[in-house]
Amino acid sequence: MQPGTTGDDGPLQAATAAIVGQRGRLFDGCSTDGQAARAWIEGSDLAVEFPVRTPGGPETADLARGGSEAEDSPDLPHVPPALSCLRYPLQALALGDRWRSGPYPVGLPDGGTLWVNGDDPGLAGFVDALLRGAGRRPGAQRLWRSWPTALACLALLVAVLVWIDRQGAGLAAQAVLPLVPLKIDENVGKQLMKKLDADQFVASSGGADIDGLRRRFHEMAQACGQGRSYTFEVRRLREEPGFNAYALPDGTLVMLDGMLDVLSEEEALAVLGHEIGHVAHRHGMGHLLKAMGLLAVAGVVVSDFSNVLATTVSVIQFRSHSRAAEREADAHARECLARVGIDPRVMVGLWMKFRAERDRRGGAELPAWLGSHPGLEERLRAAQQP
């Protein structure tokens, strides 16, 4: 150990029973062989006193016991131990907070460590004095152990988790999305369609003539599909025709029979334009990244998609897109309609039929600020704009 400042008063001053200090063990940082020591504060320094072992000499006294092993033998003369005292500036010490029990470590600037005994009654005051001398706030550990601090930390954690769910995960997904190749979208979409056909869908009843709709859909996809390829499928749910449409990441658009029974051809094209917008802007893949992280992408890359497929189906099919994504898809639908010569205000009738279907099913719409989709009234107002 390289000393800080060595005391020159010699062993006589080491009749240190009169010195009030804390007992402990001193380690030099080079070996695990510690030795008894006593420490106290002198002004702006920490004084550490310990016995010096002399080669060939008698065993030195243990300061923790305050005596020499030689005292136990009446045949040997008492030899006072040689003591050394080092002083270190308090500002140079490495100090941590003191907890409820156990010895307290003091990191010394020469690389050693003084472990102050944890059972000394004056330890709390000694550590507080060390911390104050080093410019630290001695009550920090009590603050962290308090109930108000714990509750504040819990509230902060909840706030961070809510922010991650509402915004953080979405921002991260948008940052990662451009790095995900379109091949991943295609693999996810194909696997999803197989799963949906196996578990959710049955073949269409074929009640509506959709040849004209298919032709106009392909015309629209070429006009506003941003170079992606699209497939139009018609299905029905196992229990009912259903009133919905889905866009899978690979460009497969699925419309349920219940929609074709209610909507006009131009209104159906408006729905398909909306779904094209979801694919063109990769909303499905972005939502998948937000909900599941990169685990799903990694599964597709290594061709082991089975572990995440079921969850992916629920994410794509049953979880709504964000309101921003829905508004973007609505705007894309209006652009698609205009490009194929259809007045975008046909979407007014579309949203009115959506509202009638909602009322028929007895489902009250959530307030716009609670739901992930924009409210129907908001969509009606947007559709009425020239």
C-alpha positions in Angstrom: 0.0 0.0 0.0 1.3 3.4 -0.9 0.8 5.6 2.2 -1.0 8.9 2.1 0.6 10.8 5.0 2.5 8.7 7.5 2.4 9.8 11.1 5.7 10.6 12.7 4.7 10.4 16.4 5.8 6.7 16.5 4.4 3.8 18.5 4.1 5.8 21.7 1.1 7.6 20.3 -0.3 4.3 19.4 -1.3 3.6 22.9 -4.5 4.5 21.1 -7.0 3.3 23.7 -7.6 7.0 24.3 -8.4 7.6 20.6 -12.1 7.4 19.8 -12.6 5.7 16.4 -14.2 2.9 14.5 -12.8 -0.6 14.4 -12.4 -2.4 11.1 -10.1 -4.4 8.8 -7.7 -2.9 6.3 -7.0 -4.5 3.0 -4.1 -3.3 0.8 -5.8 -4.2 -2.5 -3.0 -6.6 -3.4 -4.0 -9.6 -1.2 -6.9 -11.0 0.8 -4.9 -10.8 4.0 -6.5 -8.0 6.0 -5.4 -6.7 9.3 -7.1 -5.0 12.2 -7.3 -1.3 12.1 -8.8 1.7 13.8 -10.1 4.8 11.9 -11.2 8.3 13.0 -11.7 11.7 11.4 -9.2 14.5 11.9 -10.3 17.7 10.3 -10.7 17.0 6.6 -8.7 13.7 6.7 -9.5 10.1 7.6 -6.8 8.7 9.8 -6.3 4.9 9.7 -4.1 3.2 12.2 -2.9 -0.4 12.0 -0.1 -2.6 13.5 3.0 -3.1 11.5 4.2 -6.7 11.2 8.0 -7.0 11.7 9.7 -10.0 10.1 11.0 -12.3 12.9 9.4 -10.2 15.5 6.5 -11.1 17.8 2.9 -11.2 16.6 1.4 -7.7 16.7 -1.6 -6.7 18.7 -5.1 -6.9 17.3 -6.5 -3.5 17.6 -10.0 -4.9 17.6 -9.2 -6.6 20.9 -7.0 -3.8 22.2 -4.2 -6.2 23.4 -1.3 -8.5 22.4 -1.4 -12.2 22.1 1.9 -12.0 24.0 -0.1 -10.9 27.1 -1.7 -14.3 27.3 1.7 -15.9 28.1 3.2 -15.0 31.5 6.6 -16.2 30.4 7.0 -13.6 27.6 7.6 -9.9 28.2 5.0 -7.6 26.8 6.2 -5.9 23.6 4.1 -3.0 22.4 3.2 -3.3 18.8 4.6 -0.9 16.2 1.8 1.1 14.7 1.5 3.0 11.5 -1.0 5.8 10.8 -2.1 6.9 7.4 -4.2 9.9 6.5 -6.3 10.4 3.5 -8.3 13.5 2.4 -12.0 12.8 2.8 -12.6 14.2 -0.7 -10.4 11.4 -2.1 -12.4 8.6 -0.6 -14.8 6.3 -2.5 -17.9 6.2 -0.4 -21.3 4.6 -0.9 -24.5 4.7 1.0 -24.8 2.8 4.3 -27.6 0.3 4.5 -29.2 -1.3 7.5 -26.5 -3.9 8.4 -23.1 -5.3 7.6 -19.7 -3.6 7.4 -19.2 -0.4 5.6 -16.5 -0.2 2.8 -14.4 2.9 2.4 -12.4 3.0 -0.8 -8.9 4.5 -0.2 -7.1 6.5 -2.9 -4.1 4.1 -2.8 -6.2 1.2 -3.9 -6.9 -0.3 -0.5 -10.2 -0.7 1.3 -11.1 -0.2 4.9 -14.1 -2.3 6.0 -15.5 -0.6 9.1 -17.2 -3.0 11.5 -21.0 -3.1 11.1 -21.7 -3.8 14.8 -20.1 -0.6 16.2 -22.8 1.6 17.7 -21.3 4.8 16.3 -21.1 3.6 12.7 -24.1 5.6 11.5 -22.6 8.9 12.8 -19.2 8.0 11.5 -20.4 7.3 8.0 -22.6 10.5 8.0 -19.5 12.4 8.9 -17.5 10.8 6.1 -20.1 11.6 3.6 -20.4 15.2 4.8 -16.7 15.6 4.7 -16.6 14.2 1.1 -19.4 16.6 0.0 -22.1 13.9 -0.2 -25.6 14.1 1.2 -25.6 11.5 4.1 -29.3 10.9 4.0 -29.6 9.6 0.4 -29.9 5.9 1.4 -32.7 6.8 3.8 -34.5 8.7 1.1 -34.3 5.6 -1.3 -35.7 3.4 1.5 -38.7 5.7 2.1 -42.2 4.8 1.0 -42.8 8.1 -0.8 -39.6 7.5 -2.9 -40.7 4.0 -3.7 -44.1 5.1 -4.8 -42.6 7.9 -6.9 -40.3 5.4 -8.6 -43.3 3.1 -9.2 -45.3 6.0 -10.7 -42.4 6.9 -12.9 -42.0 3.3 -14.1 -45.7 3.1 -15.0 -45.5 6.4 -16.8 -42.5 5.2 -18.8 -44.3 1.9 -19.7 -47.4 3.8 -20.8 -45.2 6.1 -22.9 -43.5 3.1 -24.5 -46.9 1.5 -25.3 -48.4 4.7 -26.6 -45.5 6.4 -28.4 -42.1 4.9 -27.7 -42.7 1.5 -29.3 -44.3 3.1 -32.3 -41.4 5.5 -32.8 -39.0 2.6 -32.5 -41.0 0.5 -35.0 -41.1 3.4 -37.5 -37.3 3.8 -37.2 -36.7 0.0 -37.8 -39.4 -0.4 -40.5 -37.3 0.9 -43.4 -34.6 -1.6 -42.5 -37.0 -4.6 -42.9 -37.0 -5.9 -46.5 -40.3 -6.3 -48.3 -39.6 -10.1 -48.5 -40.5 -10.2 -44.8 -43.9 -8.6 -45.5 -44.5 -11.3 -48.2 -43.6 -14.2 -46.0 -45.7 -12.9 -43.1 -48.7 -12.3 -45.4 -48.6 -15.8 -47.0 -48.3 -17.5 -43.6 -51.1 -15.4 -42.2 -53.5 -16.1 -45.1 -52.9 -19.9 -44.6 -53.6 -19.6 -40.9 -56.7 -17.4 -41.4 -58.2 -19.8 -44.0 -57.6 -22.7 -41.6 -59.0 -21.1 -38.5 -61.3 -18.2 -39.3 -62.5 -18.0 -42.9 -64.6 -20.2 -45.2 -65.2 -19.8 -48.9 -67.4 -17.0 -50.1 -71.1 -17.9 -50.7 -70.7 -16.3 -54.1 -74.0 -14.4 -53.8 -72.6 -11.1 -55.3 -71.2 -10.7 -58.8 -67.7 -9.3 -58.3 -66.1 -9.7 -61.7 -66.5 -6.0 -62.4 -65.2 -5.1 -58.9 -62.1 -7.3 -59.5 -61.3 -5.6 -62.8 -61.7 -2.1 -61.3 -59.7 -3.1 -58.2 -56.7 -4.2 -60.4 -57.0 -0.9 -62.2 -56.9 1.0 -58.9 -54.0 -1.1 -57.5 -51.9 -0.2 -60.6 -52.8 3.5 -60.2 -52.1 4.0 -56.5 -50.5 0.8 -55.2 -47.0 2.4 -55.2 -45.5 -0.5 -57.2 -46.6 -3.3 -54.8 -48.5 -6.3 -56.1 -52.0 -6.9 -54.7 -54.4 -9.8 -54.5 -58.2 -9.4 -53.9 -59.9 -12.3 -52.0 -63.5 -12.7 -50.8 -64.3 -14.8 -47.7 -66.9 -15.2 -45.0 -66.5 -15.9 -41.3 -67.5 -19.4 -40.1 -70.4 -18.1 -38.0 -71.6 -15.2 -40.2 -70.9 -13.3 -43.4 -69.0 -10.6 -41.5 -68.7 -6.9 -42.1 -65.0 -6.1 -42.4 -61.9 -6.0 -44.6 -58.3 -6.9 -43.9 -55.0 -5.9 -45.5 -52.2 -8.4 -45.0 -48.6 -7.2 -45.3 -47.9 -9.0 -48.6 -50.7 -7.1 -50.4 -53.5 -9.7 -50.0 -56.7 -7.8 -49.4 -59.6 -9.8 -47.9 -63.2 -8.5 -48.0 -66.0 -10.4 -46.2 -69.3 -11.3 -47.8 -71.3 -9.1 -45.5 -69.7 -6.0 -46.9 -70.4 -7.0 -50.5 -74.0 -7.5 -49.6 -74.4 -3.9 -48.3 -71.9 -1.7 -50.2 -72.2 -0.5 -53.8 -69.3 -1.3 -56.1 -67.8 2.2 -55.8 -68.1 2.1 -52.0 -66.4 -1.3 -52.0 -63.6 0.3 -54.1 -63.3 3.0 -51.4 -62.8 0.2 -48.8 -60.2 -1.5 -51.0 -58.4 1.8 -51.6 -58.2 2.2 -47.8 -56.7 -1.2 -47.5 -54.3 -0.5 -50.3 -53.1 2.5 -48.2 -52.4 0.2 -45.3 -50.2 -2.0 -47.5 -48.5 0.8 -49.3 -47.5 2.5 -46.1 -46.7 -0.8 -44.4 -49.0 -0.2 -41.5 -49.4 -3.9 -40.8 -45.7 -4.6 -40.5 -45.2 -1.4 -38.5 -47.9 -2.5 -36.1 -46.4 -6.0 -35.9 -43.0 -4.6 -35.0 -44.6 -2.4 -32.4 -46.6 -5.2 -30.8 -44.0 -8.0 -31.0 -40.6 -6.4 -31.5 -38.1 -8.0 -33.8 -38.9 -11.5 -32.5 -41.4 -12.1 -35.3 -39.0 -10.8 -38.0 -36.2 -13.0 -36.7 -38.6 -16.0 -36.8 -39.4 -15.3 -40.4 -35.8 -14.8 -41.3 -34.8 -18.2 -39.9 -37.9 -19.9 -41.2 -39.2 -20.8 -37.8 -42.4 -18.8 -37.8 -44.5 -21.3 -35.8 -43.8 -19.9 -32.4 -45.1 -16.4 -33.2 -47.7 -17.1 -35.9 -50.7 -17.4 -33.6 -49.9 -14.1 -31.9 -49.1 -12.5 -35.2 -52.6 -13.4 -36.5 -54.2 -11.7 -33.5 -52.0 -8.6 -34.0 -52.8 -8.2 -37.7 -56.4 -9.2 -37.6 -57.9 -8.1 -34.4 -55.8 -5.2 -33.1 -56.7 -1.9 -34.6 -54.2 0.4 -36.4 -53.4 3.7 -34.8 -55.6 6.7 -35.5 -52.7 8.2 -37.5 -52.5 5.1 -39.7 -56.3 5.0 -40.2 -56.3 8.7 -41.3 -53.4 8.1 -43.6 -55.3 5.1 -45.2 -58.4 7.2 -45.5 -56.5 9.9 -47.4 -54.9 7.2 -49.6 -58.4 5.9 -50.4 -59.6 9.3 -51.5 -56.5 9.6 -53.8 -57.1 6.2 -55.2 -60.8 7.0 -56.0 -59.8 10.2 -57.7 -57.2 8.5 -59.9 -59.7 6.0 -61.3 -62.3 8.7 -61.9 -64.6 8.2 -58.8 -65.7 11.1 -56.7 -64.0 10.7 -53.3 -67.2 11.9 -51.7 -68.6 8.4 -52.3 -67.0 7.7 -48.9 -69.7 9.8 -47.3 -72.2 7.0 -48.1 -69.6 4.4 -47.1 -69.3 5.8 -43.5 -73.0 6.2 -43.2 -73.4 2.5 -44.0 -70.7 1.8 -41.4 -72.7 3.8 -38.9 -75.9 2.0 -39.8 -74.2 -1.4 -39.4 -72.8 -0.3 -36.0 -76.3 0.7 -34.9 -77.8 -2.5 -36.2 -75.3 -4.5 -34.1 -76.1 -2.3 -31.1 -72.4 -1.4 -30.6 -71.9 2.1 -29.1 -68.8 3.8 -30.5 -66.1 4.8 -28.2 -65.2 8.5 -27.9 -62.5 9.4 -30.5 -59.9 10.0 -27.9 -60.4 6.5 -26.4 -60.6 4.5 -29.6 -57.7 3.7 -31.9 -59.8 4.4 -35.0 -61.0 8.0 -35.8 -64.7 8.4 -34.9 -67.2 7.9 -37.7 -68.3 11.5 -37.3 -64.8 12.7 -37.9 -64.5 10.5 -41.0 -67.8 11.7 -42.3 -66.7 15.3 -42.0 -63.4 14.5 -43.8 -65.3 12.7 -46.6 -67.5 15.7 -47.2 -64.6 17.9 -47.9 -64.2 18.7 -51.7 
